[in-house]
Amino acid sequence: MEEIRISGRPLFLSGDPELMKRQLEGESLSLREAGPLRDDVSTDEITPVTVMLTHDERLGRYPYVGLEAGGVRPVTMDAVRNGGFGITVAGKRYGKGSSRESSPLAELYAGIRLVIAESFERIYQQNCDNLGLLTSTDFGLLERIAAGESIPIDEFLRGRDPLTQKIIRAGGLLAYSKRLSWSSGDPLRVEGDRPRTLVEKIIAQQAHPATPSVETGEGLFVRCDWRFSHDYFTGMAAHFMHRAFGKPAELHEPASVVAFQDHLVLAAQSVPHVRGGLLPGIRDLTRGHEEFVSLYPVRRHGQLDGEPGAEGICHALMAEQYALPGQVVVGTDSHTPHSGALGCLAFGVGATDIANSWITGYARCKVPETVRVEVSGRLRPGVMAKDVVLHLLRMDSIRSGGAIGAVFEFCGSAVRHMNIDERATLTNMVAELGGFTGIVEPDDKTVDFLRERRSIEFAVEPWMRSDQDARYRTRILIDGSELAPMLASPGDPGNGLPVAELPTSGVPISIAYGGSCTGGKQEDFDRYHEVFQWALGRNRRLPEGVRLYLQFGTSAVRDYCEARGYMRTFEEIGAEIVLPGCGACANCGPGQSLSADDVTISAINRNFPGRSGPGKVWLASPYTVAASAVAGRITSFEQLSGGT
């Protein structure tokens, strides 16, 4: 039996800065001495966006430099690599947030060989498997390793599906992939064997022919209709691909590969990137992206001609131009489930997974359990899909990681009433809920969207729905008529509370940001305009000291706003218009905070420490963002309009 010897000290990630300091200065602690471990360590904290400028050994200088402990960031550059650490130890939901493979890669290059945590987020752990970084939830390994014991590899395979076990044994995904045959063959057929959810049906139709079964927990490969990457990770994925398969490699159906420039296009307007001298690193990432799209005949979406922005954010453009009901879409971003609003299976993967999919046409996943979320009734005026998600995020079962790796199937009369833009907010933010993906069964609203936005006549097929007796992990029932405008207080999207629970004086703000893939759609701009038009009708504009940024998710949204006459309203209210791109949401463009004293009300999807700058970020719906901008403090549109 293969055994693994792990050397190096354990680094216990603690919320106590003094305990972190002692470890970094050379003191070794026991699990008992380490005390409570940090939960919810995000990939933004492991590798902040400002260090993600390379995909080689230099990443090893930076793991955990964004980690928050007692309001400070105790880990400095090179501290982990120079500290002799070989094991990282943390609490629940380790690696939540972005799908960035830079995080486990930085840990590996810093000398970490094993991460032990109470639970892991799906994409982070899958990235670890792909790279050969071991993970475990068995804290008993710490004493055995300290005693000098070699650990049988089977210890790291417990509870993992057979496919994942094979990948771990092979040392990573690409090493395993090179051994397989990827000939298409006849698709697996399992129709009629038992009632299934819509996601299970899609997986069954597109599973690799060698798949033994499509049952919950089974690891398999699914054939992809679309595979996309963005400028942060195209170069990294291409590097992995060329190292494993040679250069140039033979891409599978390159016309179904899409490459987006969206995350970095506004870097020249980003204060930390300019002040920190990071623009050369940004150019290196961009060159890696551009080299890939020049070498291979893939579809590409780049910068706007002569303007500082992109054609659009990748998730939004996938829904606007590519994804269709029943298809499989994978991308190098945790918010890939955005397209699930159309009734397709869309999920995020890391750079290694996308590199493998470029060659094979397949992506790895595990047949998931499904959580059925039924939102009944109708949402009240001023309440949006974002409020539904923030309500879900504050639930104890979600905060504790009870939905990690699950599909969120949204249904009910309130969801049926939503247009596709609003449904996309639900599915997009499954990333924050810890799920595998989100989906809404296609219906007449889906058909209308495809006809009106994409000039496609689409017929929803009878199989494109969950069977009546399909199996669910759990069912969540929400009375939509009882929901109120919601917030997430700074630090985590799960810090939910109703706006009405804030002090009557409210929380003063310095920045209001409306945009991102979650808050930059047509429906979102309808709501911004509604609030600002109401305010101008009462001779109200932005209070002194409040900056308002409105950023389109795609150029089509800008065209829509121009055609509807919204731009005049935005100009009169005092908004700064930002062209499409990820921008402030990824701390890479206008709208980011510049000081720890800044307080932002934002329509983005996550507010982890440092996500949009050093200030405090409150999450809210477009209605609440716009109302707060007018009031100069956090408030709902209902409160604002009721006060006049």
Buried (B, 14 or more C-beta within 10 A) or exposed (E): EEEBEBEBBBBBBBBBBEBBBBBBEEEBBEBEEBEEBBBBBBBBBBBBBBBBBBBEEEBBBBBBBBBBBEEEBBBEEEBBBEBEBBBBBBBBBBBBBBBBBBBBBBBBBBBBBBBBBBBBBBBBBBBBBBBBBBBBEEEEBBEBBBEEEEBEBEBBBEEBBEBBBBBBBBEBBBBBBEEEEBEEEEBBEBEEEEEBBBBBBBBBBBBBBEBEEBEEEBBBBBBBBBBBBBBBBBBBBBBBBBEBBEEEBEBBEEEBBBBBBBBBBBBEBBBBBEEEEBBEBBBEBBEBBBEBBEBBEBBBBBBBEEEBBBBBBBBBBBBBBBBBBBBBBBBBBBBBBBBBBBBBBBBBBBBBBBBBBBBBBBBBBBBBBBBBBBBBBEBBEBBBBBBBBBBBBBBEEBBBBBBBBBBBBBBBEBBBBBBBBBBBBBBBBBBBBBBBBBBBBBBEBBBEBBEEBBEEEBEBEEEBBBBEEBBBBEEBEBEBBEBBBBBBBBBBBBBBBBBBEBEEEBBBBBBBBBBBBBBBBBBBBBBBBBBBBBBBEEEBBBBEEBBBBBBBBBBBBBEBBEEEEBBEBBEEBBBBBBBBBBBBBBBBBBBBBBEEEBBBBBBBBBBBBBBBBBBBBBBBBBBBBBBBBBBBBBBBBBBBBEEE
